[in-house]
Amino acid sequence: MLNLSLNSRLHILIGMLVTSITAIAAIATLQYVQNDKLAELELRAQRTVDLQANALVRPRWELDKAAEKALLNALKTDEDLLYAALETGDANHSIAVGEKPAPSSDVINVSRKIVHTVGEKEIPLGTLSLVFSKASLNEFRTTLIISGIIATIAFVSITLGGIFIALRLFARPLKELTESIMQLANGDHTVNVPSLERDDEIGKVAAAVQTFKKYAIDNINLQKEALGERTQKEEEARRAMVAHQASKEKSRFLSNMSHELRTPLNAILGFSQLLESSKREKLSDRQRKHLGHITKGGNHLLNLINDILDLSKIEAGKMVMSLETINSRSLINDCLTFAKPIAHKKKIKIQDRSPTNLPALHADHLRAKQVILNLFSNAIKYNHENGLIWVETERVKDNMLRISISDSGYGIPKNKQVDLFQPFQRLGAETTDIEGSGIGLVLTKRMVEGMGGAIGFESVENKGSTFWIDLPLATIDEDKDEPSPIDAEEAENALPDQSHLMLYVEDNPSNLALMEGIVDEIPNLTLVSAHSAELGLVLAEELKPDIIILDINLPGMDGFEAVKRLRQAESTKKLPVIALSANAMPQDIRRGENSDFNDYLTKPINLPKLIHTLQAALGDQAQMETP
């Protein structure tokens, strides 16, 4: 088995993708040019036989055999002509030039009847038959193939060189940062967290990890100093204080992580929604299908960020389950769509052996999907190259549906199976290059049990494993209705008699570009932007906009202070002000809702919700066009 790093796998995957696309494009181009050349040769052959047939009418009518022979010999100047024959039905009057080739796909046969018209009567005089060779076409195709190969090699080399440079800028620091986080999670506080002097999201995450390490070390030192000096009661009080402080720092760390991950997701999902719903540039069905995959993957990642990053909620057993009727067939299909491309990289085949018609489940859709994907991920990671994975379902007692995922992988030693669902237990895999944290199955078990289900497994070392989950069946076996998509045509009327001015205060260029694209789709709405709260306050005073959208994390003055000053000024205190921020932790949302904002929206932008908020703020009478 070939063990490759994430960086190497990215290189190989991208190289294969670029090479495949380039080869397909080259083959398509070759086929197009070849067909065009063949059509040109066939057209020339038909024109030649038409011209010569007309030229032979008079010599043939006058039985001028010498003129006929001369006309046929004149055709020898065409390098592609192999054979020419004037057939009259009488061997004494038929003429042939060249050797007639055997029937083959390498030649083009054309013929034309020779007819002499007397009055309204047509008198047949014979048939002119020509045979042309495709040799010149084959030579042209050979030259084109060689040129295409050279161009393809050059293009692939240049492209892979650029990709290699880009991956070195991002993949290496991400790998170092991930290794540091994993060591911290395993209790190694001596790890050297890389100091990345960068202003992008990776640099900010590195700074947050360093802060988390500092507070963790301080808390450990504080515990060591107090153990021998305080009574049991004081120790309990001190631990409570340390736990509270650690919880606050953990919440701050998770909040920072959430914010930095939501910032790029806002651009991804925002522009995806904008492209999907734009009326100005209609997408093809193929483009819309690809865009749907981007949106679906982005929304899945957003849902995971919303719930998984809030680790304190999971640890405290306060995970909220949204139990509803879900389509189990669609659930499995969605998970297969995500898992198959990952398995394909390791040349692992996934088989769906479950029935087409499955009963509906009563579960949390996001959690159920997360659980199944985690089991697929483990089956792929701990499998052999060219291995096999298969999924099966069956009804079991207590009105449950069992979903089983089996693999032909390494299996779990019997003496280690007892520790399988213990936190940070990787059962010996930590000594290999297989990536993992040791908490995936722990979270999986908690989520399954939180939905009223159960999880179990069977494993034989060196033969493979089967993990199964039992989830409750729905009372009514029906699929969940999907929400209706945004109808871009349902609000054709712009703001009828009045234009509106919107001030957007945002320091992120991609977020500004996204808002400009959204406003561009709304008639009678004009956008003015400011990159800081200070400049936004000046523009609000001078322009008196109809609505203000305000980011929270701004350089200098933040959004909370800015809205406070807007409410204090006589000229701006009644203006509707909407917060739009990547701070989406529960405490952030509560603070925003309890402040002076008219509404508090979170990133990534939910386009229908943003439009509804704008409509409400500008007045119910303003029927805005949904972009």
DANOR-V810761 format. One record per residue. N is the residue number from 0. RES is the residue in one small letter. PSI is psi as a letter, one per 40 degrees, with the letter a starting at -180 (NA if undefined). OMEGA is omega in radians with two decimals (NA if undefined). NEAR is the number of other C-alpha atoms within 10 Angstrom. Layout:
# DANOR-V810761
{{N	RES	PSI	OMEGA	NEAR} {N	RES	PSI	OMEGA	NEAR}}
This chain:
# DANOR-V810761
{{0	m	h	-3.12	8} {1	l	h	-3.13	7} {2	n	h	-3.09	11} {3	l	i	3.06	12} {4	s	i	3.09	13} {5	l	d	-3.13	13} {6	n	d	-3.14	17} {7	s	d	3.12	13} {8	r	d	3.09	14} {9	l	d	3.11	16} {10	h	d	-3.10	16} {11	i	d	-3.13	15} {12	l	d	-3.12	13} {13	i	d	3.11	16} {14	g	d	3.12	18} {15	m	d	-3.13	14} {16	l	d	-3.13	12} {17	v	d	-3.13	17} {18	t	d	-3.13	19} {19	s	d	-3.13	13} {20	i	d	-3.13	12} {21	t	d	-3.14	19} {22	a	d	3.12	17} {23	i	d	3.13	12} {24	a	d	-3.14	14} {25	a	d	3.13	19} {26	i	d	3.12	15} {27	a	d	3.12	12} {28	t	d	3.13	15} {29	l	d	-3.12	16} {30	q	d	-3.14	13} {31	y	d	-3.11	12} {32	v	d	-3.14	15} {33	q	d	3.11	17} {34	n	d	3.12	13} {35	d	d	3.13	12} {36	k	d	3.11	16} {37	l	d	3.12	17} {38	a	d	3.13	12} {39	e	d	3.13	11} {40	l	d	3.13	19} {41	e	d	3.12	17} {42	l	d	3.14	11} {43	r	d	3.13	13} {44	a	d	-3.12	20} {45	q	d	3.11	16} {46	r	d	-3.14	13} {47	t	d	-3.11	16} {48	v	d	3.11	21} {49	d	d	-3.12	17} {50	l	d	-3.10	11} {51	q	d	3.13	19} {52	a	d	3.10	23} {53	n	d	-3.13	15} {54	a	d	-3.09	15} {55	l	e	-3.09	24} {56	v	d	-3.07	20} {57	r	d	3.11	17} {58	p	d	-3.12	15} {59	r	d	-3.14	21} {60	w	d	-3.12	14} {61	e	e	3.14	10} {62	l	f	3.13	13} {63	d	g	-3.04	12} {64	k	d	3.14	14} {65	a	d	3.12	10} {66	a	d	3.11	16} {67	e	d	3.13	21} {68	k	d	-3.12	18} {69	a	d	3.13	10} {70	l	d	3.12	16} {71	l	d	3.12	22} {72	n	d	-3.14	14} {73	a	d	3.14	11} {74	l	e	-3.11	19} {75	k	e	3.12	15} {76	t	e	3.09	8} {77	d	h	-3.06	10} {78	e	d	-3.10	11} {79	d	e	-3.10	19} {80	l	h	3.12	19} {81	l	d	-2.98	19} {82	y	h	3.07	20} {83	a	h	-3.10	24} {84	a	h	3.02	20} {85	l	h	-3.06	26} {86	e	h	-3.08	19} {87	t	e	-3.06	18} {88	g	e	3.12	11} {89	d	h	-3.06	8} {90	a	d	-3.12	8} {91	n	d	-3.10	8} {92	h	e	3.10	13} {93	s	i	-3.09	17} {94	i	i	3.10	16} {95	a	i	3.11	17} {96	v	h	-3.11	17} {97	g	i	-3.12	14} {98	e	h	-3.08	11} {99	k	h	-3.13	13} {100	p	i	3.07	12} {101	a	i	3.11	8} {102	p	h	-3.08	10} {103	s	i	3.07	9} {104	s	e	-3.14	9} {105	d	e	3.14	12} {106	v	i	3.08	17} {107	i	h	3.13	20} {108	n	h	3.06	16} {109	v	i	3.14	18} {110	s	i	-3.14	19} {111	r	h	3.09	18} {112	k	i	3.09	19} {113	i	h	-3.04	25} {114	v	h	3.06	20} {115	h	h	-3.08	18} {116	t	h	3.06	10} {117	v	h	-3.05	8} {118	g	b	3.10	6} {119	e	e	-3.09	6} {120	k	h	3.10	9} {121	e	h	-3.10	11} {122	i	h	3.11	12} {123	p	h	-3.13	14} {124	l	e	-3.12	20} {125	g	a	-3.13	22} {126	t	h	3.07	18} {127	l	h	-3.14	25} {128	s	h	3.12	18} {129	l	i	3.08	26} {130	v	h	-3.13	23} {131	f	i	3.12	22} {132	s	i	3.05	20} {133	k	e	-3.07	18} {134	a	d	-3.13	13} {135	s	d	3.09	14} {136	l	d	3.12	17} {137	n	d	3.10	14} {138	e	d	3.13	11} {139	f	d	3.14	14} {140	r	d	3.11	17} {141	t	d	3.12	12} {142	t	d	-3.12	11} {143	l	d	3.13	17} {144	i	d	-3.13	16} {145	i	d	3.12	11} {146	s	d	3.14	12} {147	g	d	3.13	19} {148	i	d	3.14	15} {149	i	d	-3.13	11} {150	a	d	-3.14	14} {151	t	d	3.13	17} {152	i	d	3.14	14} {153	a	d	-3.12	11} {154	f	d	-3.13	15} {155	v	d	-3.13	19} {156	s	d	-3.13	15} {157	i	d	-3.11	12} {158	t	d	-3.13	15} {159	l	d	3.07	18} {160	g	d	3.11	12} {161	g	d	-3.14	11} {162	i	d	3.13	16} {163	f	d	3.13	17} {164	i	d	-3.13	10} {165	a	d	-3.14	11} {166	l	d	3.12	15} {167	r	d	-3.12	12} {168	l	d	-3.03	11} {169	f	d	-3.03	12} {170	a	d	-3.09	16} {171	r	d	3.12	13} {172	p	d	3.10	18} {173	l	d	3.13	18} {174	k	d	3.13	14} {175	e	d	-3.13	14} {176	l	d	3.13	21} {177	t	d	3.12	14} {178	e	d	3.12	16} {179	s	d	3.14	23} {180	i	d	-3.13	22} {181	m	d	3.12	16} {182	q	d	3.07	16} {183	l	d	-3.14	19} {184	a	d	3.12	13} {185	n	e	3.05	13} {186	g	e	3.13	11} {187	d	g	-3.11	13} {188	h	e	3.06	17} {189	t	e	-3.10	11} {190	v	i	3.12	14} {191	n	h	3.12	15} {192	v	h	-3.10	20} {193	p	h	3.08	16} {194	s	h	-3.07	13} {195	l	h	3.13	15} {196	e	g	-3.11	11} {197	r	i	-3.13	11} {198	d	e	-3.11	8} {199	d	a	-3.07	10} {200	e	d	-3.14	15} {201	i	d	3.11	18} {202	g	d	3.14	18} {203	k	d	3.09	17} {204	v	d	3.10	21} {205	a	d	3.12	24} {206	a	d	3.13	18} {207	a	d	3.11	17} {208	v	d	3.10	21} {209	q	d	3.10	18} {210	t	d	3.12	13} {211	f	d	3.12	20} {212	k	d	-3.11	21} {213	k	d	-3.12	12} {214	y	d	3.11	15} {215	a	d	3.13	18} {216	i	d	3.12	13} {217	d	d	-3.14	12} {218	n	d	3.12	16} {219	i	d	3.12	12} {220	n	d	3.12	11} {221	l	d	3.12	14} {222	q	d	-3.12	15} {223	k	d	-3.11	10} {224	e	d	-3.02	10} {225	a	e	-3.01	14} {226	l	d	-3.06	13} {227	g	e	-3.00	9} {228	e	e	-3.01	10} {229	r	i	3.08	12} {230	t	i	-3.12	11} {231	q	d	-3.14	10} {232	k	d	3.11	9} {233	e	d	3.12	13} {234	e	d	3.12	16} {235	e	d	3.11	12} {236	a	d	-3.14	12} {237	r	d	3.13	17} {238	r	d	3.10	16} {239	a	d	3.13	12} {240	m	d	3.13	12} {241	v	d	3.14	17} {242	a	d	3.12	13} {243	h	d	3.12	12} {244	q	d	3.11	14} {245	a	d	3.12	16} {246	s	d	3.10	13} {247	k	d	3.14	12} {248	e	d	3.10	16} {249	k	d	3.11	18} {250	s	d	3.11	18} {251	r	d	3.12	15} {252	f	d	3.13	18} {253	l	d	3.11	21} {254	s	d	3.11	21} {255	n	d	3.12	19} {256	m	d	-3.14	19} {257	s	d	-3.11	21} {258	h	d	-3.07	22} {259	e	d	3.09	18} {260	l	d	-3.13	19} {261	r	d	-3.09	24} {262	t	d	3.08	19} {263	p	d	3.12	17} {264	l	d	3.11	20} {265	n	d	3.12	23} {266	a	d	-3.11	21} {267	i	d	-3.08	19} {268	l	d	-3.13	25} {269	g	d	3.14	24} {270	f	d	3.08	21} {271	s	d	3.09	19} {272	q	d	-3.12	21} {273	l	d	3.10	17} {274	l	d	-3.07	20} {275	e	d	-3.03	21} {276	s	e	-3.10	22} {277	s	h	3.10	17} {278	k	e	-3.03	14} {279	r	d	-3.13	9} {280	e	g	-3.09	9} {281	k	h	3.11	12} {282	l	i	3.01	15} {283	s	i	3.13	9} {284	d	d	3.13	9} {285	r	d	3.11	9} {286	q	d	-3.14	12} {287	r	d	3.10	15} {288	k	d	3.13	13} {289	h	d	3.14	12} {290	l	d	3.10	18} {291	g	d	3.09	15} {292	h	d	3.12	12} {293	i	d	-3.12	15} {294	t	d	-3.11	19} {295	k	d	3.11	15} {296	g	d	3.11	14} {297	g	d	3.12	18} {298	n	d	3.10	16} {299	h	d	3.11	15} {300	l	d	3.12	14} {301	l	d	3.13	20} {302	n	d	3.10	14} {303	l	d	3.11	15} {304	i	d	-3.10	17} {305	n	d	-3.01	15} {306	d	d	-3.04	16} {307	i	d	-3.13	15} {308	l	d	3.11	17} {309	d	g	-3.03	19} {310	l	d	-3.12	13} {311	s	d	3.13	15} {312	k	d	3.13	13} {313	i	d	-3.11	16} {314	e	d	-3.11	11} {315	a	e	-3.13	8} {316	g	f	-3.11	10} {317	k	f	3.13	9} {318	m	h	-3.11	17} {319	v	h	3.12	13} {320	m	h	3.07	14} {321	s	g	-3.06	13} {322	l	h	-3.07	17} {323	e	i	3.08	14} {324	t	h	-3.12	21} {325	i	i	-3.13	23} {326	n	h	-3.07	22} {327	s	d	3.11	24} {328	r	d	3.11	17} {329	s	d	3.12	13} {330	l	d	-3.13	17} {331	i	d	3.13	18} {332	n	d	3.11	12} {333	d	d	-3.14	14} {334	c	d	3.09	18} {335	l	d	3.12	20} {336	t	d	3.12	11} {337	f	d	-2.97	14} {338	a	d	-3.03	19} {339	k	d	3.11	18} {340	p	d	3.13	14} {341	i	d	3.12	16} {342	a	d	-3.11	24} {343	h	d	-3.14	14} {344	k	d	3.13	14} {345	k	e	3.14	18} {346	k	f	3.11	16} {347	i	h	-3.11	22} {348	k	h	3.09	17} {349	i	h	3.12	22} {350	q	h	3.08	15} {351	d	h	-3.11	15} {352	r	e	-3.14	10} {353	s	i	-3.14	16} {354	p	i	3.11	10} {355	t	d	-3.12	7} {356	n	h	-3.14	9} {357	l	i	3.10	16} {358	p	i	3.12	19} {359	a	i	-3.13	24} {360	l	i	2.99	28} {361	h	g	-3.02	23} {362	a	i	3.03	25} {363	d	h	-3.03	20} {364	h	d	-3.11	19} {365	l	d	-3.12	16} {366	r	d	3.14	21} {367	a	d	3.11	23} {368	k	d	3.14	16} {369	q	d	-3.14	19} {370	v	d	-3.10	22} {371	i	d	3.12	22} {372	l	d	3.12	19} {373	n	d	3.10	18} {374	l	d	3.05	22} {375	f	d	-3.12	26} {376	s	d	3.11	16} {377	n	d	3.14	17} {378	a	d	3.11	28} {379	i	d	-3.07	28} {380	k	d	-3.05	18} {381	y	f	-3.12	20} {382	n	i	3.09	24} {383	h	i	2.99	20} {384	e	i	-3.05	20} {385	n	f	3.13	14} {386	g	a	-3.06	19} {387	l	i	3.03	20} {388	i	h	3.09	23} {389	w	i	-3.12	18} {390	v	h	-3.14	20} {391	e	i	3.10	15} {392	t	i	3.05	18} {393	e	i	3.03	13} {394	r	h	3.08	16} {395	v	i	-3.07	12} {396	k	i	-3.13	8} {397	d	f	3.05	10} {398	n	f	-3.12	13} {399	m	i	2.97	21} {400	l	h	3.13	24} {401	r	h	3.07	21} {402	i	h	-3.07	20} {403	s	h	3.09	21} {404	i	h	-3.08	24} {405	s	i	3.12	23} {406	d	i	3.12	27} {407	s	f	-2.99	23} {408	g	a	-3.00	24} {409	y	d	-3.05	18} {410	g	i	-3.10	20} {411	i	h	3.10	20} {412	p	i	-3.05	14} {413	k	d	-3.10	10} {414	n	e	-3.14	8} {415	k	e	-3.06	12} {416	q	d	-3.12	14} {417	v	d	-3.12	10} {418	d	e	-2.98	12} {419	l	d	-3.06	17} {420	f	f	3.08	18} {421	q	i	-3.11	13} {422	p	h	3.04	14} {423	f	f	3.04	18} {424	q	h	-3.12	18} {425	r	e	2.99	19} {426	l	f	3.10	17} {427	g	e	-3.12	10} {428	a	e	-3.14	13} {429	e	e	3.12	14} {430	t	e	3.11	8} {431	t	i	3.11	8} {432	d	e	3.09	10} {433	i	h	-3.06	12} {434	e	i	3.11	15} {435	g	i	-3.11	14} {436	s	e	-3.10	16} {437	g	e	3.13	21} {438	i	e	-3.08	15} {439	g	d	-3.12	18} {440	l	d	3.08	21} {441	v	d	3.12	15} {442	l	d	3.12	19} {443	t	d	-3.13	22} {444	k	d	-3.14	17} {445	r	d	-3.13	20} {446	m	d	3.13	23} {447	v	d	3.13	20} {448	e	d	3.08	15} {449	g	d	3.08	18} {450	m	e	3.13	20} {451	g	e	-3.11	15} {452	g	a	-3.14	18} {453	a	i	3.13	18} {454	i	i	3.10	19} {455	g	i	-3.10	11} {456	f	i	2.97	14} {457	e	h	-3.09	13} {458	s	i	3.06	19} {459	v	h	-3.09	15} {460	e	h	3.12	12} {461	n	e	3.08	14} {462	k	d	3.12	13} {463	g	i	-3.09	22} {464	s	i	3.00	22} {465	t	h	3.04	20} {466	f	h	3.14	20} {467	w	i	3.03	21} {468	i	h	3.05	24} {469	d	h	3.12	25} {470	l	i	-3.09	25} {471	p	i	3.05	20} {472	l	i	3.10	21} {473	a	i	3.11	21} {474	t	d	3.09	12} {475	i	h	-3.07	11} {476	d	g	-3.14	15} {477	e	i	-3.14	14} {478	d	i	3.06	16} {479	k	h	3.10	12} {480	d	h	3.08	9} {481	e	i	3.12	6} {482	p	i	3.14	6} {483	s	i	3.11	6} {484	p	i	3.11	8} {485	i	h	3.08	14} {486	d	h	-3.07	10} {487	a	e	-3.11	14} {488	e	e	-2.96	12} {489	e	e	-3.14	9} {490	a	g	-3.06	12} {491	e	d	-3.07	13} {492	n	h	3.06	14} {493	a	a	3.06	17} {494	l	h	-2.85	17} {495	p	d	-2.99	12} {496	d	e	-2.97	7} {497	q	h	3.06	9} {498	s	i	-3.12	12} {499	h	i	3.13	15} {500	l	h	-3.14	16} {501	m	h	3.08	20} {502	l	h	-3.14	23} {503	y	h	-3.13	27} {504	v	h	-3.02	27} {505	e	h	-3.11	26} {506	d	e	-3.14	17} {507	n	h	-3.08	13} {508	p	d	-3.12	11} {509	s	d	3.09	17} {510	n	d	3.06	20} {511	l	d	3.13	18} {512	a	d	3.11	12} {513	l	d	-3.13	20} {514	m	d	3.08	20} {515	e	d	3.10	16} {516	g	d	3.14	17} {517	i	d	-3.10	23} {518	v	d	3.14	16} {519	d	d	-3.14	15} {520	e	e	-3.05	18} {521	i	h	3.11	18} {522	p	i	3.05	18} {523	n	e	3.04	17} {524	l	h	-3.11	17} {525	t	h	-3.10	16} {526	l	h	2.96	17} {527	v	h	-3.05	16} {528	s	i	3.06	19} {529	a	i	-3.07	18} {530	h	e	3.11	17} {531	s	i	3.13	22} {532	a	d	-3.13	27} {533	e	d	3.12	16} {534	l	d	3.12	12} {535	g	d	3.12	22} {536	l	d	3.12	19} {537	v	d	-3.13	12} {538	l	d	3.12	17} {539	a	d	3.13	20} {540	e	d	-3.06	14} {541	e	d	-2.99	11} {542	l	d	-3.08	12} {543	k	g	-3.11	16} {544	p	i	3.12	20} {545	d	d	-3.14	19} {546	i	i	3.12	21} {547	i	h	3.01	26} {548	i	h	-2.91	22} {549	l	h	3.01	28} {550	d	i	-3.14	27} {551	i	d	-3.09	21} {552	n	g	-3.11	20} {553	l	i	3.07	18} {554	p	h	-3.09	13} {555	g	b	-3.14	9} {556	m	h	3.13	13} {557	d	i	-3.05	16} {558	g	d	-3.14	25} {559	f	d	3.11	19} {560	e	d	-3.12	12} {561	a	d	-3.13	21} {562	v	d	3.09	23} {563	k	d	3.14	14} {564	r	d	3.08	15} {565	l	d	-3.12	20} {566	r	d	-3.14	16} {567	q	d	-3.11	12} {568	a	h	-3.08	12} {569	e	d	-3.05	10} {570	s	e	-3.06	13} {571	t	e	-2.99	19} {572	k	d	-3.12	15} {573	k	e	-3.13	13} {574	l	h	3.05	19} {575	p	h	-3.12	19} {576	v	h	-3.12	24} {577	i	h	3.04	24} {578	a	h	3.08	23} {579	l	h	-2.96	25} {580	s	i	3.04	26} {581	a	e	3.06	25} {582	n	g	-2.99	24} {583	a	e	3.03	21} {584	m	i	-3.09	20} {585	p	d	-3.13	12} {586	q	d	3.10	12} {587	d	d	-3.12	15} {588	i	d	3.12	16} {589	r	d	3.13	12} {590	r	d	-3.14	12} {591	g	d	-3.13	24} {592	e	d	3.14	15} {593	n	e	-3.12	11} {594	s	a	-3.07	14} {595	d	e	3.12	22} {596	f	i	3.02	21} {597	n	d	3.12	15} {598	d	i	-3.13	17} {599	y	h	-3.14	24} {600	l	i	-3.12	23} {601	t	i	3.06	19} {602	k	i	-0.03	21} {603	p	i	-3.07	24} {604	i	h	2.94	24} {605	n	h	-2.96	14} {606	l	d	3.12	18} {607	p	d	-3.14	14} {608	k	d	3.11	11} {609	l	d	3.14	17} {610	i	d	3.13	18} {611	h	d	3.14	14} {612	t	d	3.11	17} {613	l	d	3.13	20} {614	q	d	-3.12	16} {615	a	d	-3.09	14} {616	a	d	-3.10	19} {617	l	e	3.09	16} {618	g	h	-3.13	10} {619	d	d	-3.12	11} {620	q	e	-3.10	10} {621	a	h	3.13	18} {622	q	g	-3.05	17} {623	m	i	3.11	23} {624	e	h	3.13	19} {625	t	h	-3.13	25} {626	p	NA	NA	26}}
